[in-house]
Amino acid sequence: MATKNENKEKLNFALGRENYKLLAIGFAIIVIGFLLMLGGKSDDPNVFSEKIFSFRRITLAPIVVLAGFAFEIWAIMKKPKQKEE
């Protein structure tokens, strides 16, 4: 039968709780960036729509996605705070 100390040792994760929260925030930023890219289609498939070339889809959305990926890298690399015992 495992003791409490052995159970605590088994629950050690590679990253801290704060890192996982930051990873979730970074994932949300990436999803927001992809949502910004949506839309711009033409109602008639035979007519070209200039809506696909909007600032939001061409410039803002890729910047948001790249910022999300950079945030993810930072969230992984961030050193978790050590608890004082």
Protein Blocks (a to p, Z undefined) as FASTA:
>chain_A
ZZfklmmmmmpcfbdfklmmmmmmmmmmmmmmmmmmgghiafblkbccfklmgfklmmmm
mmmmmmmmmmmmmmmmpccddddZZ
